[in-house]
Amino acid sequence: MRPRLLDLFCGAGGAAVGYHRAGFDIVGVDIASQPNYPFEFVQMDALLAFSGQFSPRQFDAIHASPPCQAYSHVRKAVWKDRVHPDLVDPVRELLEATGLPYVMENVVGAPLRAPVLICGSMFDPALDVKRHRLFEANWPLQPPMWPCRHKLWYPRFAANRSRRSGFASVVSVYGHGGGLNKEIGLWRQAMEIDWMTKAELSESIPPAYTELIGHQLLQHIGMLVPANEETDG
C-alpha cells in the first residue's frame, strides 16, 4: 500500500507530481478550483482541512505551499499596493498540531525555520530553470548533493538547449514572462511540466524538487515503496 500525503495549497500539482513519483498517493486541497490538478482534489480553505473534512489519521505526511506574495522579492514592484496574508506561522501551527511529518515550501525571504534551499541547478542533470525555493521540515531533510551552479554552468545550459539563436540563459518562470522568456513552451520545458497553463506554471515548482524530498520522506517514515510502484501513472 502506498502512503498518503495531503497537499495543502496545492495549486495545479507541481509538488504533488513529484511526491507521487516518489511513491505517495496524493490528496490536494486548495481554496480555488484546480481543474488541471492530476490527483484527488478537494476545494476548500486549506487552513480548515482538519475542521471536519479530514483527520490526520488518514495521512502519513503533509506538504503545504502557502501563498508567497507576502514574501516575494517582486512584491514591491508588482504587488506594492496590495496587502497579502502572512500565512507561514498559522500554517506551521496547523501542521505541528497534526503530529505528522511535514514539509512547508515558500520563496526565498519567507520566515521558514532552518529551511533547505533547492534550485534547478542542484540536480544532475541540471534543470533549465532558475527557481530557488525554501523547504522547512520537522524531520532531517537534506539538500541535493550539488550547490547552486547557475553561474558556473551557464555555458552548459546554453549549449544543451535546442532553442532559437541568441537565447542563452536559464529560464526564469515568474509573472507573465517577457521578451524571449515569454513562451509557454520554454516554461514547460524548463519546469518539466506539460499540463499547466502559464498562470499555473508561474506559481508552481518543478516536480523534481519534491520527488527528491519525497524519497527522503519515505525513508523517514519507514514506508519504502517497491520500485515497480514508484512511477505508476
Backbone as CSV, one residue per row, in Angstrom:
resi,resn,N_x,N_y,N_z,CA_x,CA_y,CA_z,C_x,C_y,C_z
1,MET,0.842,-1.196,0.000,0.000,0.000,0.000,0.878,1.247,0.000
2,ARG,0.548,2.177,-0.877,1.311,3.420,-0.944,0.893,4.350,0.201
3,PRO,1.844,5.047,0.804,1.492,6.023,1.838,0.740,7.195,1.233
4,ARG,-0.028,7.909,2.082,-0.865,9.017,1.615,-0.299,10.348,2.106
5,LEU,-0.299,11.318,1.210,0.187,12.654,1.531,-0.894,13.671,1.230
6,LEU,-1.127,14.584,2.158,-2.079,15.671,1.973,-1.322,16.891,1.475
7,ASP,-1.761,17.422,0.345,-1.090,18.524,-0.348,-1.920,19.792,-0.169
8,LEU,-1.548,20.628,0.811,-2.311,21.848,1.121,-1.822,23.021,0.282
9,PHE,-2.766,23.883,-0.134,-2.466,24.992,-1.057,-1.842,24.392,-2.317
10,CYS,-2.506,23.422,-2.891,-1.887,22.524,-3.865,-1.659,23.135,-5.233
11,GLY,-2.389,24.206,-5.596,-2.242,24.735,-6.939,-2.574,23.672,-7.972
12,ALA,-1.845,23.706,-9.090,-2.128,22.776,-10.185,-1.321,21.495,-10.100
13,GLY,-0.518,21.312,-9.035,0.034,19.994,-8.784,1.497,19.756,-9.103
14,GLY,2.323,20.803,-9.191,3.747,20.575,-9.423,4.382,19.783,-8.307
15,ALA,4.142,20.187,-7.064,4.678,19.456,-5.918,4.073,18.059,-5.840
16,ALA,2.781,17.947,-6.082,2.092,16.662,-5.963,2.672,15.611,-6.895
17,VAL,2.971,15.987,-8.125,3.502,15.020,-9.089,4.859,14.493,-8.625
18,GLY,5.695,15.361,-8.044,6.971,14.890,-7.525,6.802,13.877,-6.413
19,TYR,5.908,14.163,-5.477,5.656,13.212,-4.386,5.074,11.903,-4.917
20,HIS,4.201,12.002,-5.909,3.617,10.789,-6.481,4.685,9.932,-7.146
21,ARG,5.599,10.573,-7.856,6.686,9.819,-8.491,7.564,9.135,-7.440
22,ALA,7.691,9.764,-6.281,8.498,9.172,-5.209,7.806,7.976,-4.573
23,GLY,6.453,7.932,-4.641,5.758,6.776,-4.105,4.528,7.053,-3.265
24,PHE,4.059,8.312,-3.233,2.891,8.656,-2.419,1.615,8.694,-3.254
25,ASP,0.490,8.381,-2.615,-0.821,8.744,-3.132,-1.161,10.119,-2.562
26,ILE,-1.798,10.954,-3.367,-1.933,12.375,-3.037,-3.396,12.785,-2.982
27,VAL,-3.727,13.647,-2.017,-5.000,14.367,-1.984,-4.664,15.851,-1.905
28,GLY,-5.169,16.622,-2.852,-4.884,18.047,-2.906,-6.012,18.889,-2.352
29,VAL,-5.661,19.997,-1.710,-6.636,20.939,-1.163,-6.234,22.350,-1.564
30,ASP,-7.195,23.101,-2.089,-6.935,24.497,-2.435,-8.255,25.256,-2.381
31,ILE,-8.177,26.531,-2.026,-9.393,27.334,-1.930,-9.953,27.671,-3.301
32,ALA,-9.088,27.624,-4.329,-9.511,27.898,-5.709,-9.691,26.592,-6.467
33,SER,-10.574,26.601,-7.432,-10.751,25.443,-8.295,-9.446,25.148,-9.033
34,GLN,-9.095,23.876,-9.147,-7.861,23.474,-9.824,-8.178,22.380,-10.841
35,PRO,-8.748,22.758,-11.984,-9.184,21.750,-12.963,-8.052,20.913,-13.542
36,ASN,-6.819,21.403,-13.475,-5.692,20.648,-14.027,-4.947,19.822,-12.980
37,TYR,-5.415,19.843,-11.735,-4.751,19.051,-10.692,-4.882,17.574,-11.042
38,PRO,-3.778,16.822,-11.087,-3.828,15.462,-11.636,-4.234,14.362,-10.656
39,PHE,-4.585,14.713,-9.408,-4.939,13.690,-8.426,-6.250,14.070,-7.744
40,GLU,-6.631,13.302,-6.729,-7.843,13.609,-5.981,-7.759,15.029,-5.424
41,PHE,-8.838,15.802,-5.587,-8.810,17.214,-5.213,-10.066,17.594,-4.445
42,VAL,-9.877,18.400,-3.387,-10.988,18.937,-2.613,-10.837,20.452,-2.564
43,GLN,-11.870,21.159,-3.009,-11.817,22.622,-2.971,-12.313,23.127,-1.627
44,MET,-11.423,23.730,-0.853,-11.769,24.283,0.438,-10.585,25.109,0.945
45,ASP,-10.815,25.866,2.003,-9.759,26.615,2.662,-8.801,25.625,3.314
46,ALA,-7.534,25.651,2.916,-6.570,24.689,3.445,-6.416,24.787,4.953
47,LEU,-6.604,25.975,5.513,-6.472,26.142,6.959,-7.592,25.442,7.727
48,LEU,-8.656,25.064,7.019,-9.781,24.381,7.656,-9.824,22.889,7.324
49,ALA,-8.733,22.390,6.772,-8.724,20.999,6.306,-9.018,20.007,7.410
50,PHE,-8.589,20.318,8.639,-8.798,19.387,9.741,-9.925,19.832,10.661
51,SER,-10.832,20.611,10.104,-12.005,21.051,10.873,-13.240,20.268,10.475
52,GLY,-13.048,19.016,10.130,-14.183,18.167,9.783,-13.999,17.368,8.514
53,GLN,-13.328,17.946,7.508,-13.157,17.252,6.232,-12.174,16.087,6.344
54,PHE,-11.048,16.327,7.025,-10.002,15.320,7.121,-9.583,15.110,8.562
55,SER,-8.955,13.962,8.797,-8.314,13.660,10.068,-6.849,13.352,9.804
56,PRO,-5.935,13.770,10.695,-4.532,13.415,10.491,-4.309,11.921,10.357
57,ARG,-5.196,11.111,10.937,-5.046,9.656,10.868,-5.190,9.109,9.443
58,GLN,-5.737,9.931,8.549,-5.920,9.490,7.168,-4.645,9.602,6.335
59,PHE,-3.613,10.246,6.885,-2.429,10.548,6.090,-1.146,10.155,6.819
60,ASP,-0.090,10.024,6.025,1.228,9.703,6.562,2.148,10.913,6.596
61,ALA,1.808,11.956,5.846,2.629,13.162,5.794,1.824,14.283,5.154
62,ILE,2.337,15.514,5.293,1.662,16.692,4.738,2.690,17.583,4.052
63,HIS,2.295,18.133,2.919,3.049,19.197,2.255,2.161,20.428,2.206
64,ALA,2.742,21.610,2.438,1.975,22.853,2.373,2.779,23.923,1.643
65,SER,2.123,24.610,0.722,2.738,25.711,-0.025,1.864,26.957,0.110
66,PRO,1.883,27.600,1.286,1.040,28.789,1.456,1.431,29.887,0.489
67,PRO,0.502,30.783,0.147,0.783,31.857,-0.811,2.064,32.609,-0.462
68,CYS,2.829,32.949,-1.507,4.162,33.510,-1.295,4.236,35.018,-1.499
69,GLN,3.135,35.656,-1.937,3.231,37.055,-2.338,3.692,37.981,-1.221
70,ALA,3.422,37.625,0.021,3.829,38.485,1.131,5.336,38.529,1.301
71,TYR,6.051,37.551,0.719,7.494,37.455,0.919,8.302,37.602,-0.367
72,SER,7.658,37.570,-1.517,8.362,37.545,-2.787,9.152,38.824,-3.031
73,HIS,10.322,38.673,-3.656,11.158,39.832,-3.962,10.547,40.720,-5.038
74,VAL,9.560,40.190,-5.799,8.912,41.028,-6.805,7.699,41.746,-6.238
75,ARG,7.426,41.523,-4.929,6.232,42.125,-4.337,6.235,43.648,-4.463
76,LYS,7.368,44.280,-4.184,7.429,45.736,-4.198,7.177,46.298,-5.588
77,ALA,7.623,45.545,-6.609,7.459,46.044,-7.965,6.084,45.743,-8.543
78,VAL,5.556,44.555,-8.251,4.324,44.105,-8.908,3.099,44.263,-8.018
79,TRP,3.248,43.967,-6.718,2.104,43.965,-5.802,2.227,45.037,-4.722
80,LYS,2.932,46.125,-4.989,3.264,47.090,-3.948,2.039,47.738,-3.322
81,ASP,0.929,47.785,-4.025,-0.267,48.438,-3.497,-1.264,47.437,-2.916
82,ARG,-0.872,46.162,-2.814,-1.789,45.154,-2.308,-1.304,44.620,-0.959
83,VAL,-2.255,44.189,-0.150,-1.936,43.569,1.125,-2.129,42.064,0.983
84,HIS,-1.095,41.309,1.326,-1.146,39.853,1.178,-1.004,39.192,2.546
85,PRO,-1.725,38.115,2.769,-1.684,37.467,4.088,-0.342,36.810,4.368
86,ASP,0.108,36.904,5.604,1.307,36.236,6.069,0.846,34.938,6.740
87,LEU,0.937,33.835,6.015,0.337,32.582,6.469,1.335,31.563,7.005
88,VAL,2.623,31.850,6.962,3.594,30.842,7.379,3.365,30.398,8.825
89,ASP,3.210,31.339,9.745,3.033,30.977,11.157,1.748,30.187,11.402
90,PRO,0.585,30.647,10.901,-0.621,29.839,11.131,-0.587,28.475,10.454
91,VAL,0.060,28.385,9.294,0.172,27.084,8.639,1.081,26.167,9.446
92,ARG,2.168,26.705,9.972,3.058,25.884,10.800,2.308,25.363,12.031
93,GLU,1.509,26.200,12.655,0.729,25.761,13.815,-0.205,24.620,13.436
94,LEU,-0.835,24.742,12.280,-1.721,23.680,11.797,-0.948,22.381,11.576
95,LEU,0.195,22.481,10.926,0.990,21.293,10.629,1.502,20.631,11.908
96,GLU,2.007,21.441,12.831,2.539,20.882,14.069,1.448,20.199,14.892
97,ALA,0.240,20.734,14.836,-0.860,20.161,15.624,-1.241,18.759,15.151
98,THR,-0.940,18.431,13.898,-1.290,17.100,13.388,-0.370,16.016,13.929
99,GLY,0.845,16.374,14.313,1.810,15.377,14.756,2.441,14.589,13.618
100,LEU,2.141,14.956,12.370,2.661,14.236,11.210,3.958,14.861,10.702
101,PRO,4.782,14.080,9.995,5.910,14.681,9.282,5.369,15.665,8.242
102,TYR,5.994,16.827,8.155,5.505,17.809,7.193,6.655,18.474,6.448
103,VAL,6.292,19.079,5.315,7.178,19.937,4.536,6.389,21.190,4.211
104,MET,6.985,22.365,4.451,6.364,23.625,4.053,7.300,24.322,3.077
105,GLU,6.749,24.741,1.944,7.546,25.340,0.867,7.173,26.799,0.677
106,ASN,8.185,27.622,0.371,7.918,29.012,0.048,9.130,29.627,-0.648
107,VAL,9.013,30.920,-0.960,10.073,31.619,-1.681,11.178,32.060,-0.731
108,VAL,12.319,32.383,-1.305,13.408,32.968,-0.525,12.914,34.286,0.077
109,GLY,13.133,34.458,1.358,12.628,35.622,2.068,11.489,35.295,3.004
110,ALA,10.872,34.137,2.838,9.799,33.707,3.734,10.395,33.283,5.080
111,PRO,9.674,33.496,6.180,10.209,33.199,7.514,10.100,31.721,7.899
112,LEU,10.704,30.859,7.100,10.720,29.442,7.415,11.846,29.139,8.404
113,ARG,11.687,28.064,9.161,12.675,27.686,10.163,13.706,26.722,9.577
114,ALA,14.988,27.112,9.652,16.104,26.278,9.178,15.784,25.637,7.828
115,PRO,15.392,26.441,6.834,14.962,25.852,5.567,16.117,25.315,4.739
116,VAL,15.795,24.388,3.861,16.712,23.865,2.861,16.402,24.551,1.539
117,LEU,17.425,25.091,0.876,17.262,25.724,-0.432,17.435,24.681,-1.524
118,ILE,16.513,24.687,-2.479,16.635,23.827,-3.652,16.436,24.680,-4.898
119,CYS,17.266,24.462,-5.905,17.075,25.112,-7.204,17.401,24.118,-8.307
120,GLY,17.023,24.457,-9.518,17.160,23.527,-10.631,18.588,23.113,-10.927
121,SER,19.565,24.001,-10.656,20.955,23.692,-10.984,21.602,22.722,-10.004
122,MET,20.891,22.366,-8.936,21.442,21.427,-7.959,21.284,19.971,-8.387
123,PHE,20.527,19.738,-9.473,20.278,18.366,-9.910,21.301,17.948,-10.964
124,ASP,21.405,16.655,-11.175,22.331,16.124,-12.171,21.598,15.060,-12.987
125,PRO,21.207,15.377,-14.224,21.492,16.628,-14.927,20.674,17.791,-14.371
126,ALA,21.213,18.989,-14.528,20.556,20.186,-14.012,19.319,20.526,-14.840
127,LEU,18.342,21.144,-14.189,17.161,21.635,-14.900,17.487,22.982,-15.537
128,ASP,16.750,23.326,-16.576,16.956,24.592,-17.278,16.169,25.736,-16.650
129,VAL,15.915,25.680,-15.355,15.113,26.712,-14.717,15.873,27.296,-13.534
130,LYS,15.801,28.611,-13.398,16.349,29.286,-12.230,15.172,29.589,-11.312
131,ARG,15.000,28.742,-10.305,13.823,28.860,-9.437,14.194,28.379,-8.043
132,HIS,14.644,29.310,-7.214,15.029,28.970,-5.851,13.790,28.879,-4.965
133,ARG,13.728,27.798,-4.188,12.630,27.640,-3.241,13.181,27.099,-1.913
134,LEU,12.520,27.511,-0.828,12.894,27.067,0.506,11.922,26.001,0.995
135,PHE,12.442,25.032,1.757,11.635,23.949,2.296,11.954,23.773,3.773
136,GLU,10.922,23.918,4.596,11.026,23.655,6.030,10.444,22.283,6.310
137,ALA,11.096,21.514,7.158,10.590,20.187,7.530,10.812,19.962,9.015
138,ASN,9.940,19.171,9.624,10.114,18.798,11.029,10.796,17.440,11.152
139,TRP,11.587,17.108,10.153,12.385,15.890,10.106,13.663,16.258,9.336
140,PRO,14.708,15.434,9.363,16.019,15.846,8.825,16.112,15.818,7.305
141,LEU,15.540,16.808,6.665,15.596,16.947,5.210,17.001,17.366,4.770
142,GLN,17.522,16.707,3.736,18.847,17.010,3.206,18.732,17.612,1.803
143,PRO,19.562,18.615,1.487,19.530,19.215,0.145,20.174,18.291,-0.875
144,PRO,20.043,18.602,-2.174,20.777,17.838,-3.185,22.282,17.924,-2.947
145,MET,23.040,17.052,-3.573,24.476,16.989,-3.318,25.226,18.188,-3.894
146,TRP,24.654,18.825,-4.926,25.338,19.949,-5.554,24.819,21.273,-4.997
147,PRO,25.672,22.308,-4.938,25.195,23.657,-4.609,24.557,24.287,-5.843
148,CYS,24.027,25.494,-5.698,23.511,26.226,-6.861,24.660,26.490,-7.822
149,ARG,24.451,26.116,-9.105,25.533,26.223,-10.091,25.133,27.052,-11.304
150,HIS,24.168,27.934,-11.168,23.719,28.690,-12.339,24.853,29.475,-12.989
151,LYS,25.630,30.183,-12.187,26.701,30.989,-12.765,27.832,30.124,-13.306
152,LEU,28.154,29.034,-12.599,29.249,28.180,-13.029,28.912,27.414,-14.301
153,TRP,27.654,26.998,-14.428,27.282,26.115,-15.528,26.489,26.813,-16.623
154,TYR,26.561,28.116,-16.646,25.819,28.868,-17.657,26.088,28.369,-19.079
155,PRO,27.356,28.141,-19.490,27.584,27.678,-20.869,26.929,26.333,-21.164
156,ARG,26.893,25.430,-20.156,26.273,24.124,-20.393,24.788,24.280,-20.680
157,PHE,24.103,25.135,-19.904,22.684,25.342,-20.152,22.464,25.838,-21.573
158,ALA,23.258,26.819,-21.978,23.082,27.413,-23.307,23.327,26.384,-24.404
159,ALA,24.349,25.550,-24.229,24.724,24.608,-25.275,23.732,23.469,-25.418
160,ASN,23.050,23.114,-24.357,22.210,21.929,-24.371,20.759,22.190,-24.748
161,ARG,20.440,23.413,-25.107,19.042,23.706,-25.422,18.867,23.945,-26.914
162,SER,17.878,23.303,-27.507,17.582,23.482,-28.923,16.557,24.590,-29.057
163,ARG,17.003,25.831,-28.883,16.116,26.986,-28.978,16.691,27.974,-29.972
164,ARG,15.918,28.975,-30.303,16.348,29.860,-31.369,17.627,30.603,-30.987
165,SER,18.405,30.936,-31.976,19.700,31.562,-31.778,19.580,32.832,-30.948
166,GLY,20.498,32.985,-30.026,20.528,34.207,-29.223,19.933,34.051,-27.850
167,PHE,19.192,32.984,-27.595,18.604,32.776,-26.264,19.529,31.870,-25.487
168,ALA,20.271,32.444,-24.548,21.356,31.688,-23.924,21.385,31.805,-22.414
169,SER,20.232,31.781,-21.773,20.209,31.807,-20.314,19.173,30.818,-19.816
170,VAL,19.298,30.435,-18.540,18.265,29.582,-17.974,16.955,30.339,-17.927
171,VAL,15.868,29.606,-17.860,14.545,30.209,-17.922,14.094,30.636,-16.527
172,SER,13.661,31.878,-16.398,13.067,32.364,-15.159,11.559,32.341,-15.317
173,VAL,10.883,31.592,-14.449,9.437,31.401,-14.557,8.759,32.220,-13.475
174,TYR,8.204,33.364,-13.852,7.506,34.207,-12.886,6.627,35.197,-13.645
175,GLY,5.645,35.744,-12.950,4.773,36.755,-13.552,4.168,36.266,-14.842
176,HIS,4.219,37.126,-15.859,3.670,36.788,-17.176,4.771,36.585,-18.208
177,GLY,6.029,36.640,-17.766,7.133,36.477,-18.697,7.299,37.702,-19.572
178,GLY,8.369,37.746,-20.336,8.602,38.881,-21.210,9.747,38.599,-22.150
179,GLY,9.767,39.284,-23.285,10.847,39.114,-24.233,10.979,37.671,-24.675
180,LEU,12.220,37.193,-24.725,12.472,35.826,-25.149,12.007,34.804,-24.124
181,ASN,11.655,35.281,-22.933,11.238,34.378,-21.866,9.716,34.234,-21.791
182,LYS,9.004,34.665,-22.807,7.547,34.719,-22.723,6.846,33.457,-23.208
183,GLU,7.559,32.550,-23.843,6.917,31.407,-24.487,6.567,30.325,-23.463
184,ILE,5.320,29.888,-23.473,4.894,28.858,-22.516,5.641,27.554,-22.756
185,GLY,6.043,27.290,-24.000,6.805,26.083,-24.281,8.129,26.053,-23.535
186,LEU,8.786,27.221,-23.423,10.035,27.303,-22.679,9.792,27.032,-21.202
187,TRP,8.727,27.627,-20.677,8.398,27.421,-19.260,8.136,25.948,-18.986
188,ARG,7.344,25.310,-19.828,7.016,23.901,-19.615,8.256,23.022,-19.720
189,GLN,9.120,23.304,-20.682,10.338,22.526,-20.832,11.250,22.716,-19.630
190,ALA,11.413,23.947,-19.191,12.325,24.235,-18.082,11.834,23.632,-16.770
191,MET,10.520,23.683,-16.542,9.947,23.163,-15.300,9.689,21.660,-15.359
192,GLU,9.742,21.088,-16.565,9.394,19.680,-16.792,7.952,19.421,-16.361
193,ILE,7.085,20.336,-16.785,5.644,20.278,-16.518,4.920,20.533,-17.838
194,ASP,4.032,19.617,-18.242,3.375,19.785,-19.544,1.855,19.923,-19.452
195,TRP,1.304,20.024,-18.245,-0.150,20.034,-18.119,-0.716,21.361,-17.601
196,MET,0.121,22.351,-17.338,-0.346,23.585,-16.705,-0.463,24.739,-17.690
197,THR,-1.322,25.678,-17.332,-1.374,26.956,-18.026,-0.183,27.805,-17.583
198,LYS,-0.005,28.950,-18.250,1.107,29.819,-17.892,0.949,30.378,-16.484
199,ALA,-0.271,30.770,-16.128,-0.502,31.290,-14.779,-0.213,30.236,-13.725
200,GLU,-0.582,28.990,-14.005,-0.318,27.903,-13.058,1.173,27.620,-12.940
201,LEU,1.875,27.660,-14.054,3.315,27.450,-14.033,4.025,28.497,-13.177
202,SER,3.566,29.731,-13.260,4.234,30.813,-12.532,4.138,30.646,-11.029
203,GLU,3.201,29.823,-10.556,3.014,29.613,-9.124,3.469,28.229,-8.670
204,SER,4.070,27.463,-9.564,4.405,26.080,-9.259,5.893,25.903,-8.998
205,ILE,6.261,24.674,-8.641,7.658,24.277,-8.535,7.858,23.038,-9.387
206,PRO,9.069,22.801,-9.862,9.309,21.598,-10.662,9.086,20.330,-9.830
207,PRO,8.427,19.326,-10.379,8.230,18.074,-9.647,9.528,17.445,-9.163
208,ALA,10.640,17.720,-9.833,11.922,17.147,-9.413,12.257,17.515,-7.972
209,TYR,11.841,18.710,-7.533,12.151,19.147,-6.175,11.507,18.214,-5.146
210,THR,10.219,17.978,-5.303,9.510,17.172,-4.309,9.685,15.674,-4.538
211,GLU,10.103,15.268,-5.727,10.470,13.861,-5.894,11.696,13.558,-5.036
212,LEU,12.669,14.452,-5.052,13.849,14.312,-4.195,13.444,14.281,-2.726
213,ILE,12.595,15.234,-2.326,12.141,15.297,-0.936,11.315,14.063,-0.590
214,GLY,10.473,13.637,-1.513,9.593,12.508,-1.255,10.342,11.222,-0.962
215,HIS,11.430,10.965,-1.669,12.217,9.765,-1.397,12.793,9.807,0.017
216,GLN,13.258,10.980,0.439,13.769,11.099,1.801,12.651,10.939,2.826
217,LEU,11.483,11.490,2.512,10.348,11.398,3.421,9.898,9.952,3.600
218,LEU,9.904,9.195,2.525,9.563,7.776,2.622,10.533,7.036,3.541
219,GLN,11.798,7.353,3.417,12.779,6.725,4.310,12.521,7.127,5.757
220,HIS,12.167,8.401,5.958,11.933,8.887,7.313,10.758,8.170,7.982
221,ILE,9.699,7.959,7.227,8.522,7.331,7.824,8.574,5.804,7.729
222,GLY,9.643,5.294,7.102,9.823,3.847,7.041,8.838,3.149,6.149
223,MET,8.456,3.807,5.041,7.485,3.210,4.127,8.032,3.245,2.703
224,LEU,9.123,2.542,2.481,9.710,2.495,1.142,8.763,1.758,0.196
225,VAL,8.605,2.320,-0.992,7.681,1.760,-1.974,8.476,0.911,-2.971
226,PRO,7.990,-0.297,-3.328,8.693,-1.120,-4.318,8.944,-0.345,-5.597
227,ALA,10.081,-0.593,-6.228,10.483,0.185,-7.405,9.442,0.137,-8.513
228,ASN,8.736,-0.980,-8.695,7.757,-1.080,-9.771,6.480,-0.310,-9.487
229,GLU,6.355,0.275,-8.280,5.182,1.077,-7.966,5.487,2.569,-7.928
230,GLU,6.771,2.960,-7.980,7.123,4.349,-7.749,6.648,5.263,-8.846
231,THR,6.596,4.798,-10.087,6.240,5.672,-11.192,4.984,5.222,-11.910
232,ASP,4.103,4.486,-11.223,2.873,4.037,-11.886,1.987,5.233,-12.154
233,GLY,1.773,5.531,-13.414,0.964,6.688,-13.775,1.761,7.923,-13.711
